[in-house]
Amino acid sequence: MDVQFINPVLKATNEILLTMAKLEVKFGNVRVKKHDETVSCKSITGLMSMASKDAKASIALTFTEPVILEIANKMLPESKHAIDGIVIDLVGEIANMVMGGAKRYLEEDGYSFNLAFPTIIMGSEYLIAHRTTAPVIVLPFKTRTGEFFIEASFEQIKKA
Amino acid sequence: MDVQFINPVLKATNEILLTMAKLEVKFGNVRVKKHDETVSCKSITGLMSMASKDAKASIALTFTEPVILEIANKMLPESKHAIDGIVIDLVGEIANMVMGGAKRYLEEDGYSFNLAFPTIIMGSEYLIAHRTTAPVIVLPFKTRTGEFFIEASFEQIKKA
């Protein structure tokens, strides 16, 4: 896992939330994810996979319900008090924008990715296992209403 | 959504479960997924994204706990009574094999995909939202112990 990959994801997420939702965040301490870490309160995750000839990446952006409602209420015209279809769409859009931003930054570093669809997961207790041989890095954030976190794992494909 | 894509996924899944786990399955009726369909019993999902210049695909393979334990107990040397890290790894391997098989069949049809990592989700109640503009097709299966299902959505990218 390479910091050269974490930074584009971090930059893209931060820029999008700041630009689109005027969301001010505090960065927490970066750590390696443990295998059995579980999302344990009502949350919504945008899962993103990226693949190229040279590298694969798996990214998860998980918002606790209060944080995604804070974001939704800054971005949407109507007021949201619970996660619904429109909020799910919003997380999909945020995931698309994060992938697009990270892709642009990674292109500057010489990686060319085809972007897949993001997938959204919602629940109150679920485990996300990224199937990578590289460690999964967790970047926690705090906003006024609660926490969200980015998980990212990046693997360069060895040339034969 | 094109049957030319569903068939490779279906064929790959069926072949792998038959070859690796000697799992005999009954096919259910194919249907279009509703937006709010939720996994509502202990289950494990292998999520797969595929992207190429020409097309994107999102696939989810969801096993209820009894079915994945039936498969695990046919494939693994030790007996499993609950989903653990080894069973999670097994679902990752099955997802990798399904993606690899589907990729090969799709190459015969002229599509060249870079494969991303699968991601595994485990929980007792969760919603999976595929972020595609194409419908999500659900293919249900029955085994001796219970149900599992494939969700798949496939979108060709329009040329400018």
Interface residues (C-beta under 8 A of the other chain):
Chain A: H35 D36 L47 S49 M50 A51 S52 K53 K56 A57 S58 A60 G85 I88 G92 A95 N96 F113 N114 L115 A116 F117 P118 T119 I120 I121 M122 G123 S124 E125 Y126 L127 I128 A129 H130 R131 T132 S153 E155
Chain B: H35 D36 L47 S49 M50 A51 S52 K53 K56 A57 S58 A60 G85 I88 G92 A95 N96 F113 N114 L115 A116 F117 P118 T119 I120 I121 M122 G123 S124 E125 Y126 L127 I128 A129 H130 R131 T132 S153 E155
